Structures are given as structure tokens and as C-alpha cells.
Amino acid sequence: MTMMAPQPDLAARGREMLATIRREYYLPESKLYSERPDRKQPAFNWGVGVLLSALNAAARHDTTYVPWLREYADASRVYWNQGGYDVLPAPKPLDRYYDDNAWMVLALVETHEVLGDRKYLDWAKEALDFTLTGEAKDGGIYWRESDRASRNTCSNAPSAAACLAVYEHTKDAKLLAKARELYDWTRKHLQDPADGLYWDNLHNNGKLDKTKWSYNTALMIRTAAELRAIDPAYADGSDLKRMIDASHQRWFAKSRYDDVGRFAHLLLESWLIAGEQKPDYLTATESLHKLRSGKGFLPSHWGRDAADDNPELLDQAAFARTCFVLAVKK
């Protein structure tokens, strides 16, 4: 008789990581979380979005995390500064990034789905309104409000996905049209025709930064998969498959992550959204457990074997998110 290999208990790994995060990063007076364990100031907004997404996934899996989720979603409103999410809590001089706001849209829409509270969808819509103010007259969303020096894949791809996330709940046809527009602009200007992966940004002087970060391609995979399910004009999945195959080869070639956690979790999730289901995802995630330091931290780069005891929040939160996304309820 053939025996099935036991599946890793990834929910247990997620719970362990959230317990570590709560112990090492939690700021009880503000109910926020710090950037690093030894840096007792609130995390930058990018980390807020990742941790909020981790708590969303945890609460979907286990309702005992609902109080943690609601507490953090409410506490993080202190980052709202004159109509957009700031990089650090207000009051302070404005320093807002359009990509930070797109990540918050995605996280808050999911918070609305988990908690059933319309307030979080309203907050997501407000953040999306701000994000879309960053669009240039000839297309594409800038990265940072204060300089508008470049239009980046990391601001355009998640903004397209954010439009679709809000569209799913509002059926606002303008958001579907905007998602298509942003996706098409990014594909035209920032996709490498050689392999289908995505470059980092187009500077105002016309120069391309051809660095390739996995999360840029990840959000284009996610958006392509979601558009394909909604819009017959995107039914041809050849480019989607090309992106998936090329990103596997570059960042998961040996059935293990070769990437930093803050990017790897988004790439993995994009594959899942696109319908990719591989046992290797489970085993690769479980194998990270042995890399944890004495304090319970993972290496920031999931393909390397050296963990430190003062890491940034977002890579640790990314692991918790990944575990709960992959976990099967028992």
C-alpha cells in the first residue's frame, strides 16, 4: 500500500512566527509594531501592509487572531496623513509613497473580507483614491509623491491589483478600466521582451532601470490572472504562463526560495492566484523553519542560512503570511 507523505503543519509555523513578532516587535502603548526588535519606533508603512496581510491570513485560518487583526488595522490608521498613508505615523511632514498606499488597499480590502466591517473597505477606497492621484498625464503611476522622478513597476502593478480588489466589492466599472490601463501601460513600458519578467522603473529622463525584483513580476502575474477571469480580452494566457515559468526558473529553480522574504511571499501567492499548485511550495516553506535563530527569526533572504536577531519586521511577517496562506485547516 502506498503511504501518503505527511503534510507539514504550516499553520503551527505561522502561529510560532506571529508569537515571535508579538513578543519582539509589539509596542503596547500605541498597539503598533516596531521596525526592528531594537528599534522601538513604529515600522515603516511597507511593513505595516505586510503584517496586516499576515494577520488577515491568520484570522481567516483561526478566529482567535481576530482581536489582533482588528487592533492593528485600527491602530495603523495613525499613518493616515492628509488624505494618504504616510511612511511613518502622523503628525509629521508629508512623505507618502504611492506603492505603500496600494499595498494598504490590498490589505484593507482583505481585512474587510475577514471581519465583515465596511469601514475597512472605505479606508481602502480612500487609499486607492490617493494612489491614483500619482498617475502621470501620459500614463503610469509614480513611485513617490515628493519627487515623481520615476514610474515603477512596484507602484503600477499593485495599483492595478488594488483597483481589481476594490472593484470586486463595488463593481465600479471605472476601476476595472483603470486596472486594465495600468496593466497595459506597465506591460508596454517595463516588461523585458526577452523573458517576460519586469524591470524596476522608467525614469523621467527616459532611462530604464533594468533591475528585476520578483515582486514586480508577481503583481503582474496576479493582475493578469485576475483580469483573465473577468475580462474576455485577457483570455489568452500565454503571457501569464511565460511570466510564471520565467519567475519559477529565476527565483525557485531548485524547489527552494532564492529571494528575500518581503518579495518571495508575493511571488508565491501570485502563483497560487494563477492556479499553480505544487507540493514543492509546502516543503520549501517548511524547510525554512530550520533556519530560524535562537530568538525565532528567519534570515531576511530565504535562500541563505544565516539568520540574525535584529531583522526588519516585513520579512518575518511575510513568512507568517506564507504559512497561513498555504496551511490546510485541520
N, C-alpha and C positions, 0 to 999 in steps of 0.2 A: 504494500500500500504506500502510495506517495504521500509524504508528510509536507504540509504547508509550512514554510518558514514563518516563524513568529514575527508579527509586525511590531516595530518599535513603538513604545508608548510616548509619542511626541507631545501629547498634552502634558504629561508629567514633566518633560523637559521645559515646556513653556511655563508651567507653574513655578518651577525652580528658578527660571530666569526672572520672572516677574517678582518673585520674593527677593532675589538679589537686588534688583532695581529699586524696590521699595525700601530695602534696608540701607542701600548705599547712596541713593540719589534723592530720596524724598525730602522735601522741605516743608515740615508740618505747619509752619506759620502761614505760608502762602498757599499750601496744598499744590505747589508746583514741584518740578524735579530739576536737579542741577545738571549743568553741562558735563561735569566730571565729579567723581566722588570727593576730590579735594578742592573743588571749586564751587563753593556754596553760593553761587548765583544761578538764577534760572537758566535753563538750556536755551540755546538759540532756537528760533521758530521751526527750523527744519526738523530738529529733534522732537519738538512738540508733536508735529504731524505724524512722525513715525511711532512714537509712544502711544499716541491716541489711537492709531490704527492697530497697534498690538493689543490695547485694552478692548477695542471693538471685537477683535477676533477672539480674545479670551472670554468676553461676555457672551458672545454667540455660542461658545462651547460650554460655558459653565456660568450660570447666572449669579454665582457668588461674587463674580467680578463686576457686576452691575454698579454697586456703590463706588468702586474705584473709578470706573469709566465716567459715571455722571459727575463725580467730584472733579476729575481732571478736565473734562470737557467744559465745565463751568469755570473752573479756576483759570483756564487758558484764555478766557475772554479778556484778561488783563493785557494781552498782547495787541488787542484791537486799539488802533491809534488813528483817529480822524478818518475813519472810513476804509481801513485796510489793516491786515495783520502786520505788525512790525516785527523786526528781527529779535527784539527784546521787549519786555513789558513796558507799557506806558505808565506814567507820562515821561516822555523823552522826545528829543528832536526826531523827526521822521527819518526812518531808514527802512524802506519797505521793498521787498523783492516780489516780483510777480510770480515766480515759481513757488515761493513759500506759501503764497495765498492759494495757488492751485492745489498744493498738497493738502492744505487745510480744507478746501472744498471737498476733496475726495474723502478725507477722514470724517468730516462732519456729516456728510450725506450718510455714511455708514453708521455713525452714531445715531442719527435719526432712525435708520432702519432697525437698529438693535433695541433702542429704548422706546421707539414709537412716539417721540416727542417732536412736534413740528418746529419747536424753537431752533433745533439744530439744523434743520433744513433751511430755515430762514437765515440763519447765520451763514450757512454755506452759500446761499444765493447772494448775500451781501459780499462775501469774499470773492465770488465769481464776478460780480459787477466790477469790483476793483481790479481784478486780474485783467479783464477785457479792456480796461482803460489803458493798458500798456501796449495796445496794438498800434503798430506803425500805419501810416496812411497807405503805404503800398503793401501791407500785409506782414504778418508775423509779430509775435509779442516780444517785447524787450525783456531783458533779464532783471534789471534793477531800475527802480523809478528815478533815482537821483542822478544817473548819468546817461541812461539809454544809449549805451555805446555799442551794444550788440544784441542780436536776436538769436536766442539759444534754443537748441532742441529741448533743454530741460525746462524751459518756460512754455514752449509751444505744445509739446506732446502731452504733458499733464493738464494743460489748459483745455486741450481738445477732449481729453478723457473726463475732465471736470464738467465740461458742457454736457457730455453724454450722461454723466451721473445725475446731474440736476434734471436734465431732460426726462430721464426715466421716471421721475416723480411728478413732473409738471406738464409733460408733453408740449412744452413750448417749442414750436417749430423753428423759431429763430435760433434756439440753442443747437438744434440738430444741424441747421445750416452753418452755424459758426464752427461746430466741431468738424464738419466736412472741409470748411475753408481753411482752418488751421492745420488739419492733417495734410491737405493737398499742398499748402504752402511749404510746410516742413519737408514733405517728400520731395518737392521740386528743388528746394534750395539746399538741403542739408543731408540728403541721402547719398552715400557713396555708391555710384553705379557699379563699381567693381564687385562688391559683395552684399549690398543691400543694407549694411549697417549704417549708423548715423554719426555724423561729425558733430562737434560740440557747438559751434556758433558761426554766425556770419556777422563780421564787424561792419560798422557803418562805412568804413573805407573800402569795403568790398572784399577784404581778406577773409578767407575761411580758416578757422581753427579746426584742423582735421583730427584732433584727439577724439578717440572713441571711448565713451563711458557706457557701460552696459545698460544703465537705467534709461539712457536716451532711446536706445533701440527698444527697451522693454515697454515704454509707454506708447511707442508707435505700434508695437505688436498688439498691445491691449486695445488701442483705439481701432486698429484695423479689424481686429476680431469682433469688436462691438459694432462697428459700422457695417460689417458684413452681415451681422444678424438683423440689422434694422433696415438697411438701405440696399435694394437690389443693384444699385450702381456699383456697389463694392463686393458683389458676389464672387468675382474672380479672386480666388485665394492664393494665386501663385506668388505674389509678392510677400504675403503673410508667411507662407511656408519657407520662402527664401530667407526671410529675417529670422525665423525660428531656427532653421538649420545652421545659419551662419553664427548666430549667437550661441547655440549649443557648442559648436566647434571651437569658438574663441574662449568661452567662459565656463564650459562644463565638459571639456573634451574627454577627460578620463573619469567621467561619472563622479566628479567631485567639484566643489566650487573653487574657482580660481578668480576670486573677486573679493572686494570689501563688502561687509555685511550690509551697509547702507544702500548699496546698489543691488547686491545679489538677491535680496528678498523681493525686490520689484521685478527682476528678470524672471525669477521662478514663478511668481504669481501671474505674470503675463503669459507664460507658457500654459499655466493651468486654465486661465481665462480663454485661451485659444484652443483648449481641448486636449492639450498634451498631458498624458498621464503615464508616468514612468516610475517603477519601483526604485530606480536609482535616486529619485528625489528624496524618498524616505530614508534610504540608507546613507546618503550623503549628509543629510541633516542630522541624523542620529550620530554619525561619526564625529561631528563637531564637539559632542559632549566631552570626549576625552581630552580635548584641547583646553578645557576650562582651567583657570588659575585656582589657587587655593581659596580665593575670595568668590569664586564662581563666575569670573568674567571670561568671555571668549576673546580670541585675537580679533583685532579690527578687520584684518584680512582673513577670510575663512579658508584660504588655501595655504596658510602658513602655520607653523607650530609654536609660535611664541606669543603667549598672552601676557598682558601687563595688568597691573592692579589699579590703573587710573585711566580707564578708557572713556571715550566720549559716549554719551548716552545712546545715540542713534544706532550704533552698530549692535549694541546689546538688545535694544528694543526690537531691532529688525529680526533677531533670532527668535525672540518670543513670538512675534507676528508669524514668522515662518512655521514654527512648531504648531501653533493653533490652526493655521490655515491648512496644514497637511494632516492634522490629527483626525482620527476617526473616533466618534463618540462610542464609549464602551459602557 
